[in-house]
């Protein structure tokens, strides 16, 4: 049975963090769509794949609580990448960066990992309570529309979820923009709220 907490409940972040520490998965609001999250451990991340019926070669992004947490998961942040992070975090930009070698294999089977800081107080409180970084992907079964309410998320994934935090309807209606830097050039890997033009403008500002 899933425990459901309102985002306004001061116990919600701590209870979610306990479930995560125990290897469970949770549902939480973000600034885009609802997410399903686990701690950064292979056994817990595997639960995300199984719950979503997600292809195993499809990497899972990492959400951070604060900019200082990026060193937990990323090996290198170039000046160009730092410029983008400063401009768009917290917010709906997932930037693909070189990952630390000690990250769990199930997060990504490539040398990179997608990271972002959500523009959501409750999401960051949960992430912070759980250590500053979580594996988080949209709370829907693969191929289905993203969940915009906690009810939508639990209708698809509830049997796998230990704790759900209800933050009301999502502020956004689409997942984050996913982008990657290569030699100073930015490429959109998944369209979202932030456009290529907006990213290039920040990169090329004097």
C-alpha positions as CSV (number, residue, x, y, z in Angstrom):
1,X,0.0,0.0,0.0
2,X,1.4,3.4,-1.1
3,X,1.7,6.0,1.7
4,X,0.5,9.4,0.3
5,X,1.6,12.7,1.8
6,X,0.6,16.2,0.8
7,X,3.6,18.4,-0.3
8,X,2.6,20.8,2.5
9,X,3.1,18.1,5.2
10,X,6.4,18.8,6.9
11,X,7.0,15.1,7.4
12,X,6.8,14.4,3.6
13,X,10.5,14.9,2.7
14,X,11.7,12.8,5.7
15,X,9.3,10.0,5.1
16,X,10.2,9.9,1.4
17,X,13.9,9.9,2.3
18,X,13.4,6.9,4.6
19,X,11.7,4.9,1.9
20,X,14.5,5.8,-0.6
21,X,17.2,4.7,1.9
22,X,15.4,1.4,2.3
23,X,15.7,0.9,-1.5
24,X,12.1,1.7,-2.3
25,X,10.9,4.0,-5.1
26,X,8.7,7.0,-4.6
27,X,6.6,9.4,-6.7
28,X,7.1,13.1,-6.3
29,X,6.1,16.4,-8.0
30,X,8.7,18.3,-10.0
31,X,8.5,21.6,-11.9
32,X,7.6,19.7,-15.1
33,X,5.7,16.4,-14.7
34,X,5.5,13.9,-11.8
35,X,8.6,11.8,-11.4
36,X,9.4,8.4,-10.0
37,X,12.6,8.3,-8.0
38,X,15.1,6.0,-6.4
39,X,18.4,6.4,-4.6
40,X,21.6,6.0,-6.6
41,X,22.1,2.3,-6.1
42,X,21.8,-0.4,-8.8
43,X,19.2,-2.5,-7.0
44,X,17.0,0.6,-6.4
45,X,17.4,1.9,-9.9
46,X,16.5,-1.5,-11.3
47,X,13.1,-1.1,-9.6
48,X,12.5,2.1,-11.7
49,X,13.2,0.1,-14.9
50,X,10.9,-2.7,-13.9
51,X,8.1,-0.4,-12.7
52,X,8.1,1.6,-15.9
53,X,8.9,-1.4,-18.2
54,X,11.7,0.9,-19.5
55,X,14.2,-0.4,-22.0
56,X,17.5,-1.2,-20.1
57,X,19.6,0.8,-22.5
58,X,17.7,4.0,-21.8
59,X,19.6,6.1,-19.3
60,X,17.9,7.6,-16.2
61,X,18.5,11.3,-15.4
62,X,19.7,12.5,-12.0
63,X,18.0,15.3,-10.2
64,X,20.0,17.4,-7.7
65,X,19.0,19.5,-4.7
66,X,21.6,22.2,-5.1
67,X,24.3,23.3,-7.6
68,X,27.0,22.2,-5.1
69,X,25.7,18.6,-5.5
70,X,26.8,18.3,-9.1
71,X,30.2,17.0,-8.1
72,X,28.5,13.9,-6.6
73,X,27.6,12.7,-10.1
74,X,29.6,14.6,-12.7
75,X,33.3,14.3,-13.3
76,X,33.8,17.5,-15.3
77,X,31.9,20.8,-15.8
78,X,33.3,22.9,-18.6
79,X,33.0,26.8,-18.5
80,X,30.3,26.5,-21.2
81,X,28.4,24.0,-19.3
82,X,28.6,26.1,-16.1
83,X,27.2,29.0,-18.1
84,X,24.2,27.0,-19.0
85,X,23.7,25.6,-15.5
86,X,23.9,29.1,-14.0
87,X,21.3,30.4,-16.5
88,X,18.8,27.6,-16.4
89,X,19.0,25.9,-13.1
90,X,16.8,25.4,-11.2
91,X,14.6,24.8,-14.2
92,X,13.6,22.4,-17.0
93,X,17.0,21.8,-18.5
94,X,18.6,18.4,-18.3
95,X,22.2,18.7,-19.4
96,X,24.2,15.6,-20.4
97,X,27.6,15.7,-18.8
98,X,30.5,13.3,-18.2
99,X,29.6,11.1,-15.3
100,X,31.7,10.0,-12.3
101,X,33.2,6.5,-12.7
102,X,31.6,5.4,-9.4
103,X,28.0,6.0,-10.4
104,X,25.8,2.9,-10.5
105,X,25.8,1.2,-13.9
106,X,22.1,1.2,-14.2
107,X,22.0,5.0,-14.3
108,X,23.7,5.1,-17.6
109,X,25.7,2.6,-19.7
110,X,27.5,5.5,-21.5
111,X,30.3,7.8,-20.2
112,X,27.7,10.6,-19.6
113,X,24.6,11.2,-17.5
114,X,21.8,13.7,-17.6
115,X,21.5,16.1,-14.6
116,X,19.3,19.0,-13.6
117,X,17.9,20.9,-10.6
118,X,14.1,21.1,-10.6
119,X,12.5,24.4,-9.9
120,X,10.3,22.9,-7.2
121,X,10.7,23.5,-3.5
122,X,9.2,20.2,-2.5
123,X,11.2,18.2,-5.0
124,X,14.5,19.8,-3.8
125,X,13.5,19.2,-0.2
126,X,13.0,15.5,-0.9
127,X,16.2,15.2,-2.8
128,X,18.2,17.1,-0.1
129,X,16.7,14.9,2.6
130,X,17.9,11.9,0.6
131,X,21.4,13.1,0.2
132,X,21.4,15.6,-2.6
133,X,21.0,13.4,-5.7
134,X,18.4,10.9,-6.9
135,X,17.7,8.9,-10.1
136,X,14.4,10.4,-11.4
137,X,12.4,9.7,-14.5
138,X,8.8,10.6,-15.5
139,X,6.2,8.7,-13.5
140,X,4.5,6.8,-16.3
141,X,5.0,3.4,-18.0
142,X,7.2,3.7,-21.0
143,X,5.4,4.8,-24.0
144,X,2.5,6.3,-22.1
145,X,1.8,10.1,-21.5
146,X,3.6,11.7,-18.6
147,X,1.7,11.9,-15.3
148,X,0.5,15.4,-14.5
149,X,-1.1,14.5,-11.1
150,X,-0.2,12.1,-8.4
151,X,-3.4,10.2,-9.3
152,X,-2.2,9.7,-12.8
153,X,1.2,8.5,-11.6
154,X,-0.3,6.0,-9.1
155,X,-2.8,4.7,-11.7
156,X,0.2,3.5,-13.8
157,X,2.8,2.7,-11.2
158,X,1.1,2.5,-7.8
159,X,1.8,-1.2,-7.1
160,X,5.6,-0.4,-7.2
161,X,5.6,2.8,-5.1
162,X,6.2,3.0,-1.4
163,X,5.6,6.7,-0.9
164,X,3.9,9.4,-3.1
165,X,4.0,13.1,-2.4
166,X,1.0,15.0,-3.8
167,X,1.9,18.5,-4.9
168,X,-1.3,19.1,-6.9
169,X,-1.4,19.3,-10.7
170,X,1.9,19.7,-12.5
171,X,3.0,23.3,-13.4
172,X,4.3,22.0,-16.7
173,X,2.9,19.6,-19.3
174,X,6.0,18.2,-20.8
175,X,9.3,16.8,-19.5
176,X,12.5,18.9,-19.4
177,X,14.6,19.8,-22.4
178,X,17.6,17.4,-22.7
179,X,20.7,18.9,-24.3
180,X,24.3,17.9,-24.7
181,X,27.5,20.0,-25.3
182,X,30.1,18.8,-27.7
183,X,33.1,21.1,-28.3
184,X,31.1,24.2,-27.4
185,X,28.2,23.2,-29.7
186,X,24.8,22.5,-28.1
187,X,22.5,19.8,-29.4
188,X,18.9,19.1,-28.3
189,X,18.4,15.4,-27.6
190,X,14.8,15.8,-26.4
191,X,12.7,18.9,-27.1
192,X,11.1,20.6,-24.1
193,X,10.3,24.0,-22.5
194,X,13.8,25.5,-23.2
195,X,14.6,26.0,-26.9
196,X,17.8,25.6,-28.8
197,X,17.8,29.4,-29.5
198,X,17.6,30.1,-25.8
199,X,20.5,27.8,-25.1
200,X,22.7,29.2,-27.9
201,X,21.9,32.8,-26.8
202,X,23.4,32.0,-23.3
203,X,26.4,30.2,-24.8
204,X,27.3,33.0,-27.1
205,X,26.7,36.0,-24.8
206,X,29.8,38.2,-24.4
